[in-house]
Amino acid sequence: MTNATSILETLPPPIRTQADVRTLPRELPSLRIGSVPIGFPVVQAALSGYSDGPMRIVARRLGAPYTLAEVMIDKFILELKNRTRTRHHLFIADEEHPVGGQLMGSNPDDFGPAAQKLVSAGFDVIDINFGCPVKTAVGGCRGGYHLSQPEVALEIVARVRDAVPSAIPVTLKMRRGIDDSAESRDRFYRILDGAFARGAAAITVHGRTVEQKYVGPSNWDFLREVKQHAGSRTIIGSGDVFTAQACLDMLTYTGVDGVSAARGAIGNPWIFQQARALVAGHPLPEPSLTEQRRVMVMQCELCALNSDASAVNSTMRMFGIKFARLHPQHAEVRNAFATARNLDEWRGVLDRWYSSE
Ligand SMILES: Cc1cc2nc3c(=O)[nH]c(=O)nc-3n(C[C@H](O)[C@H](O)[C@H](O)COP(=O)(O)O)c2cc1C
């Protein structure tokens, strides 16, 4: 079996709604992003404020075949110096490859040089953000704003494609439009087709609109339609992928070539190995408290390699709160992480809540 549409052919029709999907694909197609082989088609999304080096390394060690760094603004990349507080943005560990770097900006002129800087830093794929819905991005004519102006969006794609070596794939992240209007939908497809025509290797589509932000469901019917429209062109789906089962459900329901795990991977890096286990027909492996502790300590140690103690503490407090969702007494554990004032107190939370099994 070589492509995602063949997944659908192996399933008993009809699949009526998103909620109905529970049949497992027995075999999954291998994901490629242009010249870069990815393999298992569940990858880790770009996550601003989260997908730093340590989170990406943990995800890779626990089964993610590909990860993306958090979005970076083109001007920020161009101004980045080798300073202690910022150099980690362009630091990639050997074990991370393949890893994607994501760019966001307003002016097409700035994208090419910024993309080249990401390539020099070692990113294997350059991803362009046409999805960010936050006020500062949209107000600054960046991210999701570009979905309202296909000509500018396509100029950006062309500039990035021209600027980076042909062996480096250029990809896009889009939402399904600015809003639910017919014009927005028309612009979505103009950008999608135009980007592929200009050499984009894959496009990740988040099934929410910019206007929607994170409210309401990601429209998987739209993802299915996009994949049917794209044919053999590579589409990665995003939105409402909170569990390993949901990763497989998205693949089977929509036929996309890959799935991007976002919020479902924050504080749950086991989602990748769980998805692999489900495909293999094995029981869902739930991480024990000992395993949760091991991985949090690993992430903390990775953080400490490139950050000072106070930065490590605030990062690990934030991640601890997310990891706490897997703990049987999650409200108390969440509160304990939230109030840890330093790394000693953070380690104390591990000793208090994660030592017995
Ligand atoms: C905290 C947070 C940060 C995000 N940062 C980025 C980002 O830097 N780049 C990007 O393309 N998408 C970003 N996203 C969007 C996600 O990659 C994903 O498309 C979205 O969360 C939908 O997936 P989900 O419903 O499974 O979480 C972010 C989402 C969240 C919640």
The ligand as a Gaussian input file, in Angstrom:
#p B3LYP/6-31G(d) Opt

LIG

0 1
 C       -0.125000      26.786000      22.393000
 C       -0.195000      26.624000      20.906000
 C        0.852000      27.075000      20.128000
 C        0.801000      26.919000      18.736000
 N        1.851000      27.335000      17.984000
 C        1.858000      27.133000      16.645000
 C        2.986000      27.494000      15.862000
 O        3.997000      28.000000      16.340000
 N        2.906000      27.248000      14.517000
 C        1.801000      26.656000      13.937000
 O        1.782000      26.444000      12.730000
 N        0.745000      26.298000      14.671000
 C        0.750000      26.519000      15.999000
 N       -0.323000      26.113000      16.752000
 C       -1.436000      25.423000      16.097000
 C       -1.252000      23.908000      16.186000
 O       -0.103000      23.481000      15.497000
 C       -2.482000      23.148000      15.663000
 O       -2.670000      23.470000      14.303000
 C       -3.741000      23.479000      16.444000
 O       -3.498000      23.474000      17.838000
 C       -4.871000      22.499000      16.125000
 O       -4.569000      21.217000      16.573000
 P       -5.208000      20.606000      17.954000
 O       -6.676000      21.005000      17.961000
 O       -4.993000      19.108000      17.791000
 O       -4.444000      21.218000      19.072000
 C       -0.312000      26.300000      18.128000
 C       -1.358000      25.851000      18.942000
 C       -1.313000      25.998000      20.300000
 C       -2.454000      25.497000      21.138000

